[in-house]
Structure formats: structure tokens, C-alpha cells
Amino acid sequence: MIQIIKYKYLYLIFSAAILIPGIIFLVFHGLNMSIDFTGGSLFRYEFKNSVDINLVKGEFENLGIKVEGIIDDGGNKYSIRTKEVDTEINNDLKEVIKKKFEGAQQLSFETVGPAVGAETTKKAFVALAWASVGILLYIAYAFRNVPKPYSSFRFGASAIIAMLHDALMVAGIFSILGFLFKIEVDSLFITAVLTVIGFSVHDTIVVFDRIRENLNKLPRSLSFEEIVNYSIVETLSRSVATSLTVVMTLFSLYLLGGSSIKTFVLAMLIGIVSGTYSSIFTAAPILVIWEEKIKNKSKE
């Protein structure tokens, strides 16, 4: 049989090696927030011919609109972020841009007040906290009949740690991407993260449920590590096959979908891959190490 749990410490070291750079970027640079969180206005323009974007920026500033950032979306399309602008000023701006740049077209205009942005940020963290508590309580209850001396709470806590591993993985990578490539996270990013943690916990529960079944079914002469390893091998092909179908779908969406969903799809891609990995190589090793430490401590 394939020995997976035998290398449990290596998996955790590998996870830490990937997570630590992202956490460092999160601490020192944070996420590159969109107007959904910070407030402000976002203009998306498409130009008929290539333009000097600094000339466009100049027209904004001539109307007293302070430009905070410009992103080249490709194909003569640009996203221009500014301080909060009202509809009347936007109408004036559209007329000026049309006159100065032939064939210019405003694709979209969004504006969000700072109070709304702050409320969105607060609700995002509250949603993550409630999701964590709810999942912990559900798993602790669902696994209440796990045979002693094993603990349903430790099953639940291990799943939560793996879930937070995936959330941090997505956030850390996006912090790096935001710093290097100015990729912004919007409200869809929160949706992606919450979806990812749901997928991660679902995958972890499949593995843990098989562990619980095998604890009652397999000979008691087997160690907890051997039972966990046997359970992972039994569920490995299912977990990988399920994840691959999702990854292929998301990859197609990322390549062929519109620019407005690329951040969401990329976050999902990273999260699904991380969630599949953590269910097998993070949650299970943490559970084994924890249970072994409790067992050894009880023998002292």
C-alpha cells in the first residue's frame, strides 16, 4: 500500500514554505483592495486606437478628478481608479473624452462611498468567522460517535486548520499578485474564498468520515496512523478526480471568460487546488500528530 502519512511532517513543512511568503506580504503589504472595500470610483474605457494614457489621465485631472491608479486591461481598454466621483461629473468627463479621443467609449462607471466599503470589509471578516465556528460545531457533532480515545473536537479543529490554510493560501498569493501586478480583490473575491473553504471542508469530511468508519471496522491492532493512511488511499482517487473536473472547468473559464470574472476564477482555481492538497496532506497529518501526542501524553 502507498505510504502517505509516513511523510506527514514533510507535507506540513511544504505547506509552511508556501504559506510564509504570502503571510509576510499580507502583513507588510496587505491586499490590493478594489473600490468595493476602499470606496471611490472606477472608470473603464475602450479606445478605438492606441492612446497615450497619460493624456487621458490629464483630462481627468483637468476636471479636478484625482487619478489613483490605471490598469491596462489589454485591447486598448483601461481601468482608471479615482476618488469618489458623482454622476454629473462623470457625464462631463464622458463628453470631454469623446471629443479628445475619437471612438472612445466608456464601458462602465462604478462609484462606492467609503462607508459602504468599510461595511463590506467588516461583513467579509464576520462571514469568515461565523463560517469557521459553524463548521467546527457541525463536525464536532457529526463525528460525536467516533470511538474513544479519539475526539470529535480534534477532527473538527483539524478541518478548521486546513480550511484556514486554504483561505490564507488564496489571500497570500493575491497579496503577492497585488504587489507585483497590481491585481485588485473585489467583493467577488470574498465569494470565492467562502466557496473555497466550503469545498475544502467538504473534501476533508469525506476523508475524515472514512477514517471514522475504518476505526470501527479495521482490526484494533492497527495504529491510528495506519488507519488514516488506509482511509486516505481509499478516498484518494475520488478526491483527485472530483477536483480535476472542477479545475478544468475553472481553467477554461479563466482563459475564455470575461475580464470581470478573472479575479474570481483565479481565486477559485488556487483555492480548489489548495483545498484538495490540504484535505489529504494537511488535515489528516495534523489529526494524526495531534492524536499521537494525546496518546503519548496519557501514557506518561
Protein Blocks (a to p, Z undefined) as FASTA:
>chain_A
ZZfklmmmmmmmmmmmmmmmmmmmmmmnopaddfklnopaddddddfbdcdfklmmmmmm
mnopacfbdcdebjhiacdddddddfklmmmmmmmmmmmmghiacfbdcdddfklmmmmm
mmmmmmmmmmmmmmmmmmmmmmmmgccfbdfklmmmmmmmmmmmmmmmmmmmmmmmmmmn
opacdfklmmmmmmmmmmmmmmmmmmmmmmmmmmmmmcfkbcfklmmmmmmmmmmmmmmm
mmmmmmmmmmmmmmmmcfklmmmmmmmmmmmmmmmmmmmmmmmmmmmmmmmmmmmmmmZZ
